[in-house]
């Protein structure tokens, strides 16, 4: 069995499959799929411990965000360990990590963000040209639009509309004015026209 699990192409494919499943959220990659595609001659009972070992090594490397010196020290320790990995397997793991580290790190960073972040900000200052009360004419009003969402996510028109509802502020120079607050629907429609 040891010879059957030594192939560098198969191990590289296994590491790619494990990374897709563990770090990129691809649910269709199963233990049986990996075994049947990469190690068809190995029984499931023999494959499971090998898979668990490779999964553990890959997760250890990714969770520690190992640089290349740390990686070499870690893999050297794994080769000297009883029941560890071979030097050929260590070379394949090292090559895999060097080419996939950035993507795995970005995926882990995106998964670890709990809340949305600020994707965009736009603002302008308007002067009122009409008002029920003449002292409010030519009063400067700041209009701000904050675009909230996860990075890499495009805001749809419905999402933009709800963002306009909750995130637009009209603040006249000198503080909040009850008349400005009452004109919220008018303000939303003006901003909605700008974002569509």
Contact map, one row per residue, 1 for C-alpha under 8 A:
1111100000000000000000000000000000000000010001000000000000000000000000000000000000000000000000000000000000000000000000000000000000000000000000000000000000000000000000000000000000000000000000000000
1111110000000000000000000000000000000000000000000000000000000000000000000000000000000000000000000000000000000000000000000000000000000000000000000000000000000000000000000000000000000000000000000000
1111111000000000000000000000000000000000000000000000000000000000000000000000000000000000000000000000000000000000000000000000000000000000000000000000000000000000000000000000000000000000000000000000
1111111000000000000000000000000000000010110000000000000000000000000000000000000000000000000000000000000000000000000000000000000000000000000000000000000000000000000000000000000000000000000000000000
1111111001100000000000000000000000000010000000000000000000000000000000000000000000000000000000000000000000000000000000000000000000000000000000000000000000000000000000000000000000000000000000000000
0111111100100000000000000000000000000000000000000000000000000000000000000000000000000001100000000000000000000000000000000000000000000000000000000000000000000000000000000000000000000000000000000000
0011111111100000000000000000000000000000000000000000000000000000000000000000000000000000000000000000000000000000000000000000000000000000000000000000000000000000000000000000000000000000000000000000
0000011111110000000000000000000000000000000000000000000000000000000000000000000000000001100100000000000000000000000000000000000000000000000000000000000000000000000000000000000000000000000000000000
0000001111111000000000000000000000000000000000000000000000000000000000000000000000000000000000000000000000000000000000000000000000000000000000000000000000000000000000000000000000000000000000000000
0000101111111100000000000000000000000110000000000000000000000000000000000000000000000000000000000000000000000000000000000000000000000000000000000000000000000000000000000000000000000000000000000000
0000111111111110000000000000000000000100000000000000000000000000000000000000000000000000100100000000000000000000000000000000000000000000000000000000000000000000000000000000000000000000000000000000
0000000111111111000000000000000000000000000000000000000000000000000000000000000000000000000110010000000000000000000000000000000000000000000000000000000000000000000000000000000000000000000000000000
0000000011111111100000000000000000000100000000000000000000000000000000000000000000000000000000000000000000000000000000000000000000000000000000000000000000000000000000000000000000000000000000000000
0000000001111111110000000000000001000100000000000000000000000000000000000000000000000000000000000000000000000000000000000000000000000000000000000000000000000000000000000000000000000000000000000000
0000000000111111111000000000000000000000000000000000011001000000000000000000000000000000000010010000000000000000000000000000000000000000000000000000000000000000000000000000000000000000000000000000
0000000000011111111100000000000000000000000000000000000000000000000000000000000000000000000000000000000000000000000000000000000000000000000000000000000000000000000000000000000000000000000000000000
0000000000001111111110000000100001000000000000000000000000000000000000000000000000000000000000000000000000000000000000000000000000000000000000000000000000000000000000000000000000000000000000000000
0000000000000111111111000000100000000000000000000000001000000000000000000000000000000000000000000000000000000000000000000000000000000000000000000000000000000000000000000000000000000000000000000000
0000000000000011111111110000000000000000000000000000000001000000000000000000000000000000000000000000000100000000000000000000000000000000000000000000000000000000000000000000000000000000000000000000
0000000000000001111111111100100000000000000000000000000000000000000000000000000000000000000000000000000000000000000000000000000000000000000000000000000000000000000000000000000000000000000000000000
0000000000000000111111111111100000000000000000000000000000000000000000000000000000000000000000000000000000000000000000000000000000000000000000000000000000000000000000000000000000000000000000000000
0000000000000000011111111100000000000000000000000000000000000000000000000000000000000000000000000000000000000000000000000000000000000000000000000000000000000000000000000000000000000000000000000000
0000000000000000001111111000000000000000000000000000000000000000000000000000000000000000000000000000000100110000000000000000000000000000000000000000000000000000000000000000000000000000000000000000
0000000000000000001111111100000000000000000000000000000000000000000000000000000000000000000000000000000100100000000000000000000000000000000000000000000000000000000000000000000000000000000000000000
0000000000000000000111111110000000000000000000000000000000000000000000000000000000000000000000000000000000000000000000000000000000000000000000000000000000000000000000000000000000000000000000000000
0000000000000000000111011111100000000000000000000000000000000000000000000000000000000000000000000000000000000000000000000000000000000000000000000000000000000000000000000000000000000000000000000000
0000000000000000000010001111110000000000000000000000000000000000000000000000000000000000000000000000000000000000000000000000000000000000000000000000000000000000000000000000000000000000000000000000
0000000000000000000010000111110000000000000000000000000000000000000000000000000000000000000000000000000000000000000000000000000000000000000000000000000000000000000000000000000000000000000000000000
0000000000000000110110000111111011000000000000000000000000000000000000000000000000000000000000000000000000000000000000000000000000000000000000000000000000000000000000000000000000000000000000000000
0000000000000000000000000011111111000000000000000000000000000000000000000000000000000000000000000000000000000000000000000000000000000000000000000000000000000000000000000000000000000000000000000000
0000000000000000000000000000111111100000000000010010000000000000000000000000000000000000000000000000000000000000000000000000000000000000000000000000000000000000000000000000000000000000000000000000
0000000000000000000000000000011111110000000100000000000000000000000000000000000000000000000000000000000000000000000000000000000000000000000000000000000000000000000000000000000000000000000000000000
0000000000000000000000000000111111111000000000000000000000000000000000000000000000000000000000000000000000000000000000000000000000000000000000000000000000000000000000000000000000000000000000000000
0000000000000100100000000000111111111110000000000000000000000000000000000000000000000000000000000000000000000000000000000000000000000000000000000000000000000000000000000000000000000000000000000000
0000000000000000000000000000001111111111010100100000000000000000000000000000000000000000000000000000000000000000000000000000000000000000000000000000000000000000000000000000000000000000000000000000
0000000000000000000000000000000111111111000000000000000000000000000000000000000000000000000000000000000000000000000000000000000000000000000000000000000000000000000000000000000000000000000000000000
0000000000000000000000000000000011111111000000000000000000000000000000000000000000000000000000000000000000000000000000000000000000000000000000000000000000000000000000000000000000000000000000000000
0000000001101100000000000000000001111111000000000000000000000000000000000000000000000000000000000000000000000000000000000000000000000000000000000000000000000000000000000000000000000000000000000000
0001100001000000000000000000000001111111110000000000000000000000000000000000000000000000000000000000000000000000000000000000000000000000000000000000000000000000000000000000000000000000000000000000
0000000000000000000000000000000000111111111000000000000000000000000000000000000000000000000000000000000000000000000000000000000000000000000000000000000000000000000000000000000000000000000000000000
0001000000000000000000000000000000000011111000000000000000000000000000000000000000000000000000000000000000000000000000000000000000000000000000000000000000000000000000000000000000000000000000000000
1001000000000000000000000000000000100011111101100000000000000000000000000000000000000000000000000000000000000000000000000000000000000000000000000000000000000000000000000000000000000000000000000000
0000000000000000000000000000000000000001111111100000000000000000000000000000000000000000000000000000000000000000000000000000000000000000000000000000000000000000000000000000000000000000000000000000
0000000000000000000000000000000100100000011111110000000000000000000000000000000000000000000000000000000000000000000000000000000000000000000000000000000000000000000000000000000000000000000000000000
0000000000000000000000000000000000000000001111111000000000000000000000000000000000000000000000000000000000000000000000000000000000000000000000000000000000000000000000000000000000000000000000000000
1000000000000000000000000000000000000000011111111100000000000000000000000000000000000000000000000000000000000000000000000000000000000000000000000000000000000000000000000000000000000000000000000000
0000000000000000000000000000000000100000011111111110000000000000000000000000000000000000000000000000000000000000000000000000000000000000000000000000000000000000000000000000000000000000000000000000
0000000000000000000000000000001000000000000111111111000000000000000000000000000000000000000000000000000000000000000000000000000000000000000000000000000000000000000000000000000000000000000000000000
0000000000000000000000000000000000000000000011111111100000000000000000000000000000000000000000000000000000000000000000000000000000000000000000000000000000000000000000000000000000000000000000000000
0000000000000000000000000000000000000000000001111111110000000000000000000000000000000000000000000000000000000000000000000000000000000000000000000000000000000000000000000000000000000000000000000000
0000000000000000000000000000001000000000000000111111111000000000000000000000000000000000000000000000000000000000000000000000000000000000000000000000000000000000000000000000000000000000000000000000
0000000000000000000000000000000000000000000000011111111100000000000000000000000000000000000000000000000000000000000000000000000000000000000000000000000000000000000000000000000000000000000000000000
0000000000000000000000000000000000000000000000001111111110000000000000000000000000000000000000000000000000000000000000000000000000000000000000000000000000000000000000000000000000000000000000000000
0000000000000010000000000000000000000000000000000111111111000000000000000000000000000000000000000000000000000000000000000000000000000000000000000000000000000000000000000000000000000000000000000000
0000000000000010010000000000000000000000000000000011111111100000000000000000000000000000000000000000000000000000000000000000000000000000000000000000000000000000000000000000000000000000000000000000
0000000000000000000000000000000000000000000000000001111111110000000000000000000000000000000000000000000000000000000000000000000000000000000000000000000000000000000000000000000000000000000000000000
0000000000000000000000000000000000000000000000000000111111111000000000000000000000000000000000000000000000000000000000000000000000000000000000000000000000000000000000000000000000000000000000000000
0000000000000010001000000000000000000000000000000000011111111100000000000000000000000000000000000000000000000000000000000000000000000000000000000000000000000000000000000000000000000000000000000000
0000000000000000000000000000000000000000000000000000001111111110000000000000000000000000000000000000000000000000000000000000000000000000000000000000000000000000000000000000000000000000000000000000
0000000000000000000000000000000000000000000000000000000111111111000000000000000000000000000000000000000000000000000000000000000000000000000000000000000000000000000000000000000000000000000000000000
0000000000000000000000000000000000000000000000000000000011111111110000100000000000000000000000000000000000000000000000000000000000000000000000000000000000000000000000000000000000000000000000000000
0000000000000000000000000000000000000000000000000000000001111111110000000000000000000000000000000000100110000000000000000000000000000000000000000000000000000000000000000000000000000000000000000000
0000000000000000000000000000000000000000000000000000000000111111110000000000000000000000000000000000000000000000000000000000000000000000000000000000000000000000000000000000000000000000000000000000
0000000000000000000000000000000000000000000000000000000000011111110000000000000000000000000000000000000000000000000000000000000000000000000000000000000000000000000000000000000000000000000000000000
0000000000000000000000000000000000000000000000000000000000001111111000000000000000000000000000000000000010000000000000000000000000000000000000000000000000000000000000000000000000000000000000000000
0000000000000000000000000000000000000000000000000000000000001111111111100000000000000000000000000000000000000000000000000000000000000000000000000000000000000000000000000000000000000000000000000000
0000000000000000000000000000000000000000000000000000000000000000111111100000000000000000000000000000000000000000000000000000000000000000000000000000000000000000000000000000000000000000000000000000
0000000000000000000000000000000000000000000000000000000000000000011111110000000000000000000000000100000000000000000000000000000000000000000000000000000000000000000000000000000000000000000000000000
0000000000000000000000000000000000000000000000000000000000000000011111111000000000000000000000000000000000000000000000000000000000000000000000000000000000000000000000000000000000000000000000000000
0000000000000000000000000000000000000000000000000000000000000000011111111100000000000000000000000000000000000000000000000000000000000000000000000000000000000000000000000000000000000000000000000000
0000000000000000000000000000000000000000000000000000000000001000011111111110000000000000000001000000000000000000000000000000000000000000000000000000000000000000000000000000000000000000000000000000
0000000000000000000000000000000000000000000000000000000000000000000111111111000000000000000001000000000000000000000000000000000000000000000000000000000000000000000000000000000000000000000000000000
0000000000000000000000000000000000000000000000000000000000000000000011111111100000000000000000000000000000000000000000000000000000000000000000000000000000000000000000000000000000000000000000000000
0000000000000000000000000000000000000000000000000000000000000000000001111111110000000000000000000000000000000000000000000000000000000000000000000000000000000000000000000000000000000000000000000000
0000000000000000000000000000000000000000000000000000000000000000000000111111111000000000010001000000000000000000000000000000000000000000000000000000000000000000000000000000000000000000000000000000
0000000000000000000000000000000000000000000000000000000000000000000000011111111100000010010000000000000000000000000000000000000000000000000000000000000000000000000000000000000000000000000000000000
0000000000000000000000000000000000000000000000000000000000000000000000001111111110000000000000000000000000000000000000000000000000000000000000000000000000000000000000000000000000000000000000000000
0000000000000000000000000000000000000000000000000000000000000000000000000111111110011000000000000000000000000000000000000000000000000000000000000000000000000000000000000000000000000000000000000000
0000000000000000000000000000000000000000000000000000000000000000000000000011111110011110010000000000000000000000000000000000000000000000000000000000000000000000000000000000000000000000000000000000
0000000000000000000000000000000000000000000000000000000000000000000000000001111111010000000000000000000000000000000000000000000000000000000000000000000000000000000000000000000000000000000000000000
0000000000000000000000000000000000000000000000000000000000000000000000000000111111111000000000000000000000000000000000000000000000000000000000000000000000000000000000000000000000000000000000000000
0000000000000000000000000000000000000000000000000000000000000000000000000000000111110000000000000000000000000000000000000000000000000000000000000000000000000000000000000000000000000000000000000000
0000000000000000000000000000000000000000000000000000000000000000000000000000000011111000000000000000000000000000000000000000000000000000000000000000000000000000000000000000000000000000000000000000
0000000000000000000000000000000000000000000000000000000000000000000000000000011111111100000000000000000000000000000000000000000000000000000000000000000000000000000000000000000000000000000000000000
0000000000000000000000000000000000000000000000000000000000000000000000000000011010111110110000000000000000000000000000000000000000000000000000000000000000000000000000000000000000000000000000000000
0000000000000000000000000000000000000000000000000000000000000000000000000000001000011111110000000000000000000000000000000000000000000000000000000000000000000000000000000000000000000000000000000000
0000000000000000000000000000000000000000000000000000000000000000000000000001001000001111111000000000000000000000000000000000000000000000000000000000000000000000000000000000000000000000000000000000
0000010100000000000000000000000000000000000000000000000000000000000000000000000000000111111100000000000000000000000000000000000000000000000000000000000000000000000000000000000000000000000000000000
0000010100100000000000000000000000000000000000000000000000000000000000000000000000001111111110000000000000000000000000000000000000000000000000000000000000000000000000000000000000000000000000000000
0000000000000000000000000000000000000000000000000000000000000000000000000011001000001111111111000000000000000000000000000000000000000000000000000000000000000000000000000000000000000000000000000000
0000000000000000000000000000000000000000000000000000000000000000000000000000000000000011111111100000000000000000000000000000000000000000000000000000000000000000000000000000000000000000000000000000
0000000100110000000000000000000000000000000000000000000000000000000000000000000000000001111111110000000000000000000000000000000000000000000000000000000000000000000000000000000000000000000000000000
0000000000010010000000000000000000000000000000000000000000000000000000000000000000000000111111111000000000000000000000000000000000000000000000000000000000000000000000000000000000000000000000000000
0000000000000000000000000000000000000000000000000000000000000000000000110010000000000000011111111100000000000000000000000000000000000000000000000000000000000000000000000000000000000000000000000000
0000000000000000000000000000000000000000000000000000000000000000000000000000000000000000001111111110000000000000000000000000000000000000000000000000000000000000000000000000000000000000000000000000
0000000000010010000000000000000000000000000000000000000000000000000000000000000000000000000111111111000000000000000000000000000000000000000000000000000000000000000000000000000000000000000000000000
0000000000000000000000000000000000000000000000000000000000000000000000000000000000000000000011111111100000000000000000000000000000000000000000000000000000000000000000000000000000000000000000000000
0000000000000000000000000000000000000000000000000000000000000000000100000000000000000000000001111111100000000000000000000000000000000000000000000000000000000000000000000000000000000000000000000000
0000000000000000000000000000000000000000000000000000000000000000000000000000000000000000000000111111110000000000000000000000000000000000000000000000000000000000000000000000000000000000000000000000
0000000000000000000000000000000000000000000000000000000000000000000000000000000000000000000000011111111100000000000000000000000000000000000000000000000000000000000000000000000000000000000000000000
0000000000000000000000000000000000000000000000000000000000000100000000000000000000000000000000001111111110000000000000000000000000000000000000000000000000000000000000000000000000000000000000000000
0000000000000000000000000000000000000000000000000000000000000000000000000000000000000000000000000011111111000000000000000000000000000000000000000000000000000000000000000000000000000000000000000000
0000000000000000000000000000000000000000000000000000000000000000000000000000000000000000000000000001111111100000000000000000000000000000000000000000000000000000000000000000000000000000000000000000
0000000000000000001000110000000000000000000000000000000000000100000000000000000000000000000000000001111111110000000000000000000000000000000000000000000000000000000000000000000000000000000000000000
0000000000000000000000000000000000000000000000000000000000000100100000000000000000000000000000000000111111111000000000000000000000000000000000000000000000000000000000000000000000000000000000000000
0000000000000000000000000000000000000000000000000000000000000000000000000000000000000000000000000000011111111100000000000000000000000000000000000000000000000000000000000000000000000000000000000000
0000000000000000000000110000000000000000000000000000000000000000000000000000000000000000000000000000001111111110000000000000000000000000000000000000000000000000000000000000000000000000000000000000
0000000000000000000000100000000000000000000000000000000000000000000000000000000000000000000000000000000111111111000000000000000000000000000000000000000000000000000000000000000000000000000000000000
0000000000000000000000000000000000000000000000000000000000000000000000000000000000000000000000000000000011111111100000000000000000000000000000000000000000000000000000000000000000000000000000000000
0000000000000000000000000000000000000000000000000000000000000000000000000000000000000000000000000000000001111111100000000000000000000000000000000000001000000000000000000000000000000000000000000000
0000000000000000000000000000000000000000000000000000000000000000000000000000000000000000000000000000000000111111110000000000000000000000000000000000000000000000000000000000000000000000000000000000
0000000000000000000000000000000000000000000000000000000000000000000000000000000000000000000000000000000000011111110000000000000000000000000000000000000000000000000000000000000000000000000000000000
0000000000000000000000000000000000000000000000000000000000000000000000000000000000000000000000000000000000001111111100000000000000000000000000000000000000000000000000000000000000000000000000000000
0000000000000000000000000000000000000000000000000000000000000000000000000000000000000000000000000000000000000011111100000000000000000000000000000000000000000000000000000000000000000000000000000000
0000000000000000000000000000000000000000000000000000000000000000000000000000000000000000000000000000000000000000111110000000000000000000000000000000010000000000000000000000000000000000000000000000
0000000000000000000000000000000000000000000000000000000000000000000000000000000000000000000000000000000000000000111111000000000000000000000000000001111000000000000000000000000000000000000000000000
0000000000000000000000000000000000000000000000000000000000000000000000000000000000000000000000000000000000000000001111100000000000000000000000000001111000000000000000000000000000000000000000000000
0000000000000000000000000000000000000000000000000000000000000000000000000000000000000000000000000000000000000000000111111000000000000000000000000111100000000000000000000000000000000000000000000000
0000000000000000000000000000000000000000000000000000000000000000000000000000000000000000000000000000000000000000000011111000000000000000000000000111111000000000000000000000000000000000000000000000
0000000000000000000000000000000000000000000000000000000000000000000000000000000000000000000000000000000000000000000001111100000000000000000000000111000000000000000000000000000000000000000000000000
0000000000000000000000000000000000000000000000000000000000000000000000000000000000000000000000000000000000000000000001111110000000000000000000011110000000000000000000000000000000000000000000000000
0000000000000000000000000000000000000000000000000000000000000000000000000000000000000000000000000000000000000000000000011111000000000000000000011100000000000000000000000000000000000000000000000000
0000000000000000000000000000000000000000000000000000000000000000000000000000000000000000000000000000000000000000000000001111100000000000000001111000000000000000000000000000000000000000000000000000
0000000000000000000000000000000000000000000000000000000000000000000000000000000000000000000000000000000000000000000000000111110000000000000001110000000000000000000000000000000000000000000000000000
0000000000000000000000000000000000000000000000000000000000000000000000000000000000000000000000000000000000000000000000000011111000000000000111100000000000000000000000000000000000000000000000000000
0000000000000000000000000000000000000000000000000000000000000000000000000000000000000000000000000000000000000000000000000001111100000000000111100000000000000000000000000000000000000000000000000000
0000000000000000000000000000000000000000000000000000000000000000000000000000000000000000000000000000000000000000000000000000111110000000111110000000000000000000000000000000000000000000000000000000
0000000000000000000000000000000000000000000000000000000000000000000000000000000000000000000000000000000000000000000000000000011111100001111110000000000000000000000000000000000000000000000000000000
0000000000000000000000000000000000000000000000000000000000000000000000000000000000000000000000000000000000000000000000000000001111100000110000000000000000000000000000000000000000000000000000000000
0000000000000000000000000000000000000000000000000000000000000000000000000000000000000000000000000000000000000000000000000000000111110000100000000000000000000000000000000000000000000000000000000000
0000000000000000000000000000000000000000000000000000000000000000000000000000000000000000000000000000000000000000000000000000000111111101100000000000000000000000000000000000000000000000000000000000
0000000000000000000000000000000000000000000000000000000000000000000000000000000000000000000000000000000000000000000000000000000001111100000000000000000000000000000000000000000000000000000000000000
0000000000000000000000000000000000000000000000000000000000000000000000000000000000000000000000000000000000000000000000000000000000111111100000000000000000000000000000000000000000000000000000000000
0000000000000000000000000000000000000000000000000000000000000000000000000000000000000000000000000000000000000000000000000000000000111111100000000000000000000000000000000000000000000000000000000000
0000000000000000000000000000000000000000000000000000000000000000000000000000000000000000000000000000000000000000000000000000000000001111101000000000000000000000000000000000000000000000000000000000
0000000000000000000000000000000000000000000000000000000000000000000000000000000000000000000000000000000000000000000000000000000100101111111000000000000000000000000000000000000000000000000000000000
0000000000000000000000000000000000000000000000000000000000000000000000000000000000000000000000000000000000000000000000000000001111101111111000000000000000000000000000000000000000000000000000000000
0000000000000000000000000000000000000000000000000000000000000000000000000000000000000000000000000000000000000000000000000000001110000001111100000000000000000000000000000000000000000000000000000000
0000000000000000000000000000000000000000000000000000000000000000000000000000000000000000000000000000000000000000000000000000001100000011111110000000000000000000000000000001100000000000000000000000
0000000000000000000000000000000000000000000000000000000000000000000000000000000000000000000000000000000000000000000000000000111100000000011111000000000000000000000000000001100000000000000000000000
0000000000000000000000000000000000000000000000000000000000000000000000000000000000000000000000000000000000000000000000000000111100000000001111100000000000000000000000000111100000000000000000000000
0000000000000000000000000000000000000000000000000000000000000000000000000000000000000000000000000000000000000000000000000011110000000000000111110000000000000000000000001111100000000000000000000000
0000000000000000000000000000000000000000000000000000000000000000000000000000000000000000000000000000000000000000000000000011110000000000000011111000000000000000000000011110000000000000000000000000
0000000000000000000000000000000000000000000000000000000000000000000000000000000000000000000000000000000000000000000000001111000000000000000001111100000000000000000000111100000000000000000000000000
0000000000000000000000000000000000000000000000000000000000000000000000000000000000000000000000000000000000000000000000001110000000000000000000111110000000000000000100111000000000000000000000000000
0000000000000000000000000000000000000000000000000000000000000000000000000000000000000000000000000000000000000000000001111100000000000000000000011111000000000000001000110000000000000000000000000000
0000000000000000000000000000000000000000000000000000000000000000000000000000000000000000000000000000000000000000000001111000000000000000000000001111100000000001001000000000000000000000000000000000
0000000000000000000000000000000000000000000000000000000000000000000000000000000000000000000000000000000000000000000111110000000000000000000000000111110000000000001000000000000000000000000000000000
0000000000000000000000000000000000000000000000000000000000000000000000000000000000000000000000000000000000000000000111100000000000000000000000000011111010100000000000000000000000000000000000000000
0000000000000000000000000000000000000000000000000000000000000000000000000000000000000000000000000000000000000000001110100000000000000000000000000001111110000000000000000000000000000000000000000000
0000000000000000000000000000000000000000000000000000000000000000000000000000000000000000000000000000000000000100000110100000000000000000000000000000111110000000000000000000000000000000000000000000
0000000000000000000000000000000000000000000000000000000000000000000000000000000000000000000000000000000000000000000000000000000000000000000000000000011111000000000000000000000000000000000000000000
0000000000000000000000000000000000000000000000000000000000000000000000000000000000000000000000000000000000000000000000000000000000000000000000000000111111100000000000000000000000000000000000000000
0000000000000000000000000000000000000000000000000000000000000000000000000000000000000000000000000000000000000000000000000000000000000000000000000000000111110000000000000000000000000000000000000000
0000000000000000000000000000000000000000000000000000000000000000000000000000000000000000000000000000000000000000000000000000000000000000000000000000100011111011000000000000000000000000000000000000
0000000000000000000000000000000000000000000000000000000000000000000000000000000000000000000000000000000000000000000000000000000000000000000000000000000001111111000000000000000000000000000000000000
0000000000000000000000000000000000000000000000000000000000000000000000000000000000000000000000000000000000000000000000000000000000000000000000000000000000111111100000000000000000000000000000000001
0000000000000000000000000000000000000000000000000000000000000000000000000000000000000000000000000000000000000000000000000000000000000000000000000000000000011111110000000000000000000000000000000000
0000000000000000000000000000000000000000000000000000000000000000000000000000000000000000000000000000000000000000000000000000000000000000000000000000000000111111111000000000000000000000000000000000
0000000000000000000000000000000000000000000000000000000000000000000000000000000000000000000000000000000000000000000000000000000000000000000000000010000000111111111100000000000000000000000000010010
0000000000000000000000000000000000000000000000000000000000000000000000000000000000000000000000000000000000000000000000000000000000000000000000000000000000001111111110000000000000000000000000010000
0000000000000000000000000000000000000000000000000000000000000000000000000000000000000000000000000000000000000000000000000000000000000000000000000000000000000111111111000000000000000000000000000000
0000000000000000000000000000000000000000000000000000000000000000000000000000000000000000000000000000000000000000000000000000000000000000000000000111000000000011111111110000000000000000000000000000
0000000000000000000000000000000000000000000000000000000000000000000000000000000000000000000000000000000000000000000000000000000000000000000000001000000000000001111111110000000000000000000100110000
0000000000000000000000000000000000000000000000000000000000000000000000000000000000000000000000000000000000000000000000000000000000000000000000000000000000000000111111110000000000000000000100000000
0000000000000000000000000000000000000000000000000000000000000000000000000000000000000000000000000000000000000000000000000000000000000000000000000000000000000000011111110000000000000000000000000000
0000000000000000000000000000000000000000000000000000000000000000000000000000000000000000000000000000000000000000000000000000000000000000000000011100000000000000001111111000000000000000000000000000
0000000000000000000000000000000000000000000000000000000000000000000000000000000000000000000000000000000000000000000000000000000000000000000000111100000000000000001111111100000000000000000100000000
0000000000000000000000000000000000000000000000000000000000000000000000000000000000000000000000000000000000000000000000000000000000000000000001111000000000000000000000111110000000000000000000000000
0000000000000000000000000000000000000000000000000000000000000000000000000000000000000000000000000000000000000000000000000000000000000000000011110000000000000000000000011111000100011000001000000000
0000000000000000000000000000000000000000000000000000000000000000000000000000000000000000000000000000000000000000000000000000000000000000000011100000000000000000000000001111101110010000000000000000
0000000000000000000000000000000000000000000000000000000000000000000000000000000000000000000000000000000000000000000000000000000000000000001111000000000000000000000000000111111110010000000000000000
0000000000000000000000000000000000000000000000000000000000000000000000000000000000000000000000000000000000000000000000000000000000000000001111000000000000000000000000000011111000000000000000000000
0000000000000000000000000000000000000000000000000000000000000000000000000000000000000000000000000000000000000000000000000000000000000000000000000000000000000000000000000001111100000000000000000000
0000000000000000000000000000000000000000000000000000000000000000000000000000000000000000000000000000000000000000000000000000000000000000000000000000000000000000000000000011111110000000000000000000
0000000000000000000000000000000000000000000000000000000000000000000000000000000000000000000000000000000000000000000000000000000000000000000000000000000000000000000000000111011111011000000000000000
0000000000000000000000000000000000000000000000000000000000000000000000000000000000000000000000000000000000000000000000000000000000000000000000000000000000000000000000000011001111111000000000000000
0000000000000000000000000000000000000000000000000000000000000000000000000000000000000000000000000000000000000000000000000000000000000000000000000000000000000000000000000000000111111100000000000000
0000000000000000000000000000000000000000000000000000000000000000000000000000000000000000000000000000000000000000000000000000000000000000000000000000000000000000000000000000000011111110000000000000
0000000000000000000000000000000000000000000000000000000000000000000000000000000000000000000000000000000000000000000000000000000000000000000000000000000000000000000000000111000111111111000000000000
0000000000000000000000000000000000000000000000000000000000000000000000000000000000000000000000000000000000000000000000000000000000000000000000000000000000000000000000000100000111111111000000000000
0000000000000000000000000000000000000000000000000000000000000000000000000000000000000000000000000000000000000000000000000000000000000000000000000000000000000000000000000000000001111111100000000000
0000000000000000000000000000000000000000000000000000000000000000000000000000000000000000000000000000000000000000000000000000000000000000000000000000000000000000000000000000000000111111111000000000
0000000000000000000000000000000000000000000000000000000000000000000000000000000000000000000000000000000000000000000000000000000000000000000000000000000000000000000000000000000000011111111100000000
0000000000000000000000000000000000000000000000000000000000000000000000000000000000000000000000000000000000000000000000000000000000000000000000000000000000000000000000000000000000000111111110000000
0000000000000000000000000000000000000000000000000000000000000000000000000000000000000000000000000000000000000000000000000000000000000000000000000000000000000000000000000000000000000011111111000000
0000000000000000000000000000000000000000000000000000000000000000000000000000000000000000000000000000000000000000000000000000000000000000000000000000000000000000000000000100000000000011111111100000
0000000000000000000000000000000000000000000000000000000000000000000000000000000000000000000000000000000000000000000000000000000000000000000000000000000000000000000110010000000000000001111111110000
0000000000000000000000000000000000000000000000000000000000000000000000000000000000000000000000000000000000000000000000000000000000000000000000000000000000000000000000000000000000000000111111111000
0000000000000000000000000000000000000000000000000000000000000000000000000000000000000000000000000000000000000000000000000000000000000000000000000000000000000000000000000000000000000000011111111100
0000000000000000000000000000000000000000000000000000000000000000000000000000000000000000000000000000000000000000000000000000000000000000000000000000000000000000000100000000000000000000001111111110
0000000000000000000000000000000000000000000000000000000000000000000000000000000000000000000000000000000000000000000000000000000000000000000000000000000000000001100100000000000000000000000111111111
0000000000000000000000000000000000000000000000000000000000000000000000000000000000000000000000000000000000000000000000000000000000000000000000000000000000000000000000000000000000000000000011111111
0000000000000000000000000000000000000000000000000000000000000000000000000000000000000000000000000000000000000000000000000000000000000000000000000000000000000000000000000000000000000000000001111111
0000000000000000000000000000000000000000000000000000000000000000000000000000000000000000000000000000000000000000000000000000000000000000000000000000000000000001000000000000000000000000000000111111
0000000000000000000000000000000000000000000000000000000000000000000000000000000000000000000000000000000000000000000000000000000000000000000000000000000000001000000000000000000000000000000000011111
